[in-house]
Amino acid sequence: PDLLPSCNGEVTTMSFLQDVVDILLQYVAKSFDRSTKVIDFHYPNELLQEYNWELADQPQTLEEILLNCRTTLKYAIKTGHPRYFNQLSTGLDMVGLAADWLTSAANTNMFTYEIAPVFVLLEYVTLRKMREMVGWPGGCGDGIFSPGGAISNMYAMLIARFKMFPEVKEKGMAAIPRLVAFTSEHSHFSVKKGAAALGIGTDSVILIRCDERGKMIPSDLERRIIEAKQKGFVPFLVSATAGTTVYGAFDPLIAIADICKKYKIWMHVDGAWGGGLLMSRKHKWKLNGVERANSVTWNPHKMMGVPLQCSALLVREEGLMQSCNQMHASYLFQQDKHYDLSYDTGDKALQCGRHVDVFKLWLMWRAKGTTGFEAQIDKCLELAEYLYNKIKNREGYEMVFDGKPQHTNVCFWYIPPSLRSMEDNEERMSRLTKVAPVIKARMMEYGTTMVSYQPLGDKVNFFRMVISNPAATHQDIDFLIDEIERLGQDL
């Protein structure tokens, strides 16, 4: 009750917000301090019992509210910490953070120019620039910022289906033939999830074989398309991956584009993780052929370090998103407004309310320029190569696949001394499975670093090291390797 807009709360409000900012600034400083923990780990039941988190009828004092802010950050994972390698999205960008604060203060919605004039224009400018970088002439086409890559991929499926069978919008799936989509066995689970959500069904997503580096095999794709057509199914989408989640592999986009053209199938490129490489002159060849796609997912919140969430779906054909999704709600998209209605972008979205995600990307791009993003990305790729060179012949390490990584994903097993002389059999496998989870648990309990692990196909649990945080250095990579060895020696 003491804060604005209550009676004359200005002084109290300003000092409260100043206190909050102080808490945030201390947290930011701590995030980059290597002597602090990445995580102060507690088990869920401990954390639930240690504090009172319940919601009450009576208000708490502002002192208690500030304490709540401190406690929340005390147990938060420092995702900006130079030794946090757990996810594809890491780092804490200062300009991006400032932009997020501004976005929250402006607190508006993205659906019309009427209530988000600057933000709507910035989305228009930024999406066009991203399409230019994909290689579409003059940045032509369409696009939208969506809540994460899974939704961007789902948009692509939705639009591809509508393009082939526009009647599905009114009549539903019963009115059209049985559709099938194709994606690699290493692709992100969101392709299947999108198929489930759109009523196409997960059985209609056909997984294409990958080579040992995790790239889709084009000849297998063509074989499976022909097979599906012979069974009477209608292939409507191929989702190629530029930067797979685990191996960081780039599918051969030119060969896939040729096949999509031959069979008249929508080509989508899921570049959620690898799209950022388009910013780098040195690395963008890995996405050669992307300009031939009908749609592209690109998540600036991953490799480019934009604060979460920031995911774009880019579509080559203009107007398609609009006709696919529009519902003409007359209380939002009145046709007799006094400005150019093409700037009311809300009707092409699946959402009604849509968060402003563009401002942090736009402001960071202004602050760094394309060359700044390029330097940041090149540095992360150089660090991955440094890690690869460091462990490829080191005792106690085995690479999951041969050759230097294409992205910042470095996949490896740590082999504790007790397993090094064992012959490669069932028992060794089952013991090796347990190594990474134990080391990871110890990392979290000590709070020193975080890196993810997983099994894949017939390969038992291995570490997947990814680097997307420009704060990381060679010393942090050295630290990680020392830490894995310290925590895994006795296993």
N, C-alpha and C positions, 0 to 999 in steps of 0.2 A: 504493500500500500504506500510505501515511502517513495516509490520511483515514479517518473513520468509515465503516463500522462496524468497521474493523480495530482492533487493540489500542490502547486509550487514545489514539485520534487526535483527541480533542476540541479541544485547543488548536490543532493544525495545521489542523483542519477549519475552525474559526471564523476563523482568520486568512486562510485560502485564500478562503473565501466573502466575507470582508470585502474582500479584494483584487478579487474579481470584481465586487462591488457598486460599488467605486470606479471600475472600468473602465466599468461601465454608466452610472454617474452622470455621468462625464466625457462619455460619448457623448450622453447626453440633453441636457446643457448645450450641446454642440456642435451638436446637431440644430437648435436654435432660434437659433443664432448666424449671422446673415446674412453675416458675413465669411468663414464657412467654405464649402467647396465642397459642393454637393449630392452630387457623385460624384467619386471619384478614379478616372477611367476607365483601364483597361488592356485590351488585347485578350486573348482567352481563352488563347492560347498563351503570351503574356508572363506572365500571372498563374500559369499552370501551371509555367512554368520558373523563375520568380523565387523560389518557396518550395518546400520539400519538403512535399507534402501526403500522401505515401504512408503507409500503415498498416504498422507494423512488429511483429515478434514481441516485442521488449523494450519495457517501459514507458518513458515520458519523465518528466523531472522536472516538478514542479509549476510551476517557473519557466517551463519551456517551454510548459506547458499555458496559463498566463496569457498568454504571448506569442501563442499560437494565438488566444486570445480577442481580443487587441488587433488582430492582423492581420486577423482576420475582419471586425471592425467597421471597420477602416481602409478596406476596399474595399467595405463594404456601402453601398447607396444610402441616403441619409438621407431616408427616406420621411416623416419628421416635419418636414423643413426647409420653411420658409414658401414656398420657391420650387420645390418639387417638385410639379408639376401633371400628372404623367404618367399616373396611373391614377385610377380612380373611388374607390379607397381610399387616402387620404393622411392625414397628421397623426399625432401621438403623444400620446395622452391619458394623463395621469399616474395617474388613478384606475384606468383600464383596465389600465395597465401593472402597477400594484400588484396588481390582481385576477388578472392572468395569472401573476404570481410565486406568489401564494397557490395558484392552481389547480395549478401545477406541483409545488409542495411537497406538496399533498394527494394528488396523483397517483392519482386513482381513476377509475373507469369509470362511465358514465352508465346502465348497463342495469337496475340494481335499487336499490330503496330500501335494501336490506340493506347495500350498500357505498357508497352516495352519498346518505345521508339528506337533508342540507341542500340539496345541489345538485338533487336530484330535485324537492324542494318549490319551489325557486326557479324551476326550469324551468316547473313547473305555474303558478305565480303570474305569471311574466313572459309566457308565451304567452297566458294568459287576458287580461292587460292589452293585449297587442298586438291580440288579436282584438276586444276592446272598441273599440280605436282604429280598426280596420277598419270597425266599425259593426254587428257581429253582436250581437244582444241579450244583455246580461249576459256578453259575452265567451264565449258558448257555442261548442262545437266542439272541435277537436283540433289538434295541431301537433307539430312536432319541430324541433330545431336540427340542421342537416345541414352537411356539409363544403362549403359554398359554394352559390351560386345555381344552378349547373348541376345539382347533385344535387337541390336543392329542386324545380326544374322537372321533373326526371325523376320524382321522387316524385309530383308532380301527375298526370303522364301515367299512371303505374302505377296510381294510385288511381282515376282517371277510367275507365280501361279495366276495372278490377275491378268498379267500380260498375255498368257496363253489362253486362259478361260475367263474372260471378264464377267461371264454370267455367274461365276461362283460367289460374287459379292452378294447378290440377291438370293440365289437359289441354294447356295451351300454345296457341300461336297457330294450330295446325292445326285446332283445334276451333271456331274462331270466324270470322266473315266478315272480309273485308278492311277494315281500319280506316283512316280518314284524319283528320288533325289540321290545323288552320288557324292560321296566325300571320302577322304582317305581314312584308313584305320587309325591314323595318329591324329585325326582332326579333333577339334574341341567338341565336348559333349553337347554344346548348345545347338548343334545342327539337329541332333535327334530330339532334343527338348523342344525346339521350334516346331518340328514335325508333329510331335505329340500335341502341342498347344493349338496348332492350326487344324487339327483333325485329320492330318495326312497319315499319322501313325508312325511309330518308330520302325516298324517292320518295312516301311517303304523307303527307309534310308539305307542304301546299299554301300557297304564299306569296301573301298578299293585297296588292294594290297600296296604296301610301301617297300622300297628297297631298304638295305641295311642302314642307310642314313636317315630313314624316316620320310623320304619323298614319295609322293604318289607315282605309281608306275602307269604311264599313259596307255600302254598296250592292254593292261588289265582293265582300265577304265572303258576303253572301246569295246572290249569283249563283253563286259557286263552290260553296257548300253544295248548292244545287239541282242543279247540274251533277254533283257527285260522287254524289248520291243517284240521279240518272238512270242513272249508269253502274253502279249496284249496290253502290257503296261505302257504308260506315257511318261517318258523321261522329261522332267521340266526344269531341273536345276542341277548344276555341278558346283559344289563348293570346294574350291582349291584353297590351300592354306599357305600363307606367306608368314612363316615363323610359327612352327608348331609349338604347343605348350611345353612339351617335355624335351624334345631333341632340338627345338629351334630350327627345324628344317623348312626349306622353301620348295614347294611343289614346282615342277617345270611348267610355268604358266603358258609359254608359247605353244608347246605341244598340246596342252589341255585346251587352249583357245582354238587350235585347229580342229580338234575333235568336236568341241561345242558348236563351231561354225558348220561343220559337216552334218551334224545331226540336228541343227537348229535348237540348241538347248541354251538356256540362260546360264551365263558363266558368272559366278560370284567368287570374289577373292576375300577370304577372311584374313585380313592383314592386321587384326587387332594388336598382335604382338610385333609383327615385322614391318608394319606400315611406316613406322618412324624412320626406317632406313631410306625412304624416299627423300629425306632431308639431307642425306650424305652423298656427295659426289663419288666418294670412294666405295660405297657399299650398295648403291641403289640398283646396280646391275642384277642383284639377287631377285629383284622383282620385275625383270624384263618380261614384257608381255602383259603386265597389269593393265596397260592402257586399252587392251582388247576386252577387258571384263565389262559386263553389264552393270555390276555393282561391286562396291568395295567397302569392307568394314575397316576402320582405322581408329585405334584408341590412343589419343594423345596422353591419356593418363598412365600409359605403360612406359614405353621406351623414351618418351619425351618429357616425362616427369611432371606433367600437369596434375594438380590436385584432383582427387576423385570427386565426382565421376566426370569423365570427358571422353565420350565415344561417338564417332561419326559414322553414319552410313552415307555413302556417296553413290548416286545413281546416274548412269550415263544419259538416259532418256528423260527429257524434261516433261513435266505434266503428269507422268505416270503415277507418282506417289499420291498426287492430288486426286486423280480420278479413282484410284484404288481405295483411298481411305475417307474421302470427304463425305460428310453427312449433312452439310448445309444447315447447321444449327442457327436458327434465325436470331437468337438472342445474343450470339457472339459475332457471327459473320454476316452482319446486316449488309445488304447489297447497295444501300444508298448512303454510304459514308462519304465524307468530304475529302478522302485521300485515295491514292492508288491502292486498290484492294489486293494487288498481288503481294503486298507486304504482310497480309494477314496469313501467316504460315500455319496456323494451328490446325486447319482442317486436313492437312496432309499427314498429321501425326496420329498414332494409335491412342496416345494419351490425350486427355483434355488438358488438365493442369500439367505444365512442363517446366521443370527447373531451368534457370539460366545457367547453362554449362559453358557457354562460348566465351564469356568475358575473361576468365582466367587464361584460356589458351591465347586469345587475341592479345591480352596485355603482356603475356610472356613473350609472344612472338615479336611484339613491338620492342620489348626490352632487350631481347637477344639477337633479333634478326634471324634469318634462316641460317646464317653462318654460325651463330651461337648455338643453335640446336645441333647443327652439324658437328661442331667441336665436342659437344657433350656426348653425342651418340658415338662418334669415333673413339672417344676416350673409353667408354664402356666396352666397346668391342675390343679395344686394345688390351684392356684389363682381362677380358675373357681369354684372349690368346696367351697372355702372360701366365694365367692359371693353368691353361692347357699345357704349355711348354714346361711348366714347373713340375706337373705331376705325371706327364705321359710316360716317363721312364723312371719315376721315383719308386723306390721299394715300398710295397704295401698299397699300391694303387693299381687299379685296372680300369681302362676306359671302356665305356659301354658300347661305343662304336668307334671305328678307326677314323683318323683324319681330323684336321683341325675344325673346330665348330664354325658354322656359318653365321650364327647369331651369338648372343652372349650366354647361351645355355651350354654348360659343361657338365656332362653326365659321367659319373665314375663310381666305382666301388672302393671303399677303404677296406683293405684286408688286414685284420689284426694279426699280430705275430703268430698266434696259435693256429691260424688257418693257412699260413703261407706255404707250409710244406705238405699240406694235405692234398691227396689226389682229388681231381674234379669229379665228385660223385654226389649222390642224393644228400648224404649227411652234410657235406661241405655246403651245399646249396641251402639246406634248411638252417644251418648255423649262420650263413652269410645274410639270410633274410632278416635275422634279428639284429644285426650290427647297426645299421643306420637308425632304426627307431630308438635304440638305447642311447646312441650318441646324441641324437636330436633331443631326447628327453633330458639328458644331462646338460646339454647346451642351454635349454630353457630354464632348468633349475638353477644353474649358475648365472644365467641371464647375460652371457657374454656375446652370443651371436645367434642367428637363426638362419637355417638353410633347409630347403625342403627335400623330401625323398619320396619315392614311389616305386612300385613294381611296374613293368610294362611288358605285355605279351608273356613270353617265357622267361623274361629276365627278372630275377628277384630284386627286392628293394635296393635301389641305388640313390646316391645323392644327385639332385639336379640343382646345380649352382647357377643362378642367373644374376646378371648385373645390370641395373638400370638407374642406379643412384650415382649422380656425378660427384658426390662427396667421397666415394670410395677411392682408395689408392692402392698401390702395390703393397704397402704395409698391411692393409686390411686383408688382402688376399693371403699374404704370408701368415697373418694372425689366424685366419680360418683354418689353414692347413695344420698349423701347430696345435690348434685347439682340437681338431678332429683326432690328431695323433695322441694328444694328452688324454682325451676322454675315451679313446678306443683301445689304448694299449693293452688293457687287461682282459679284453673280451675273448 
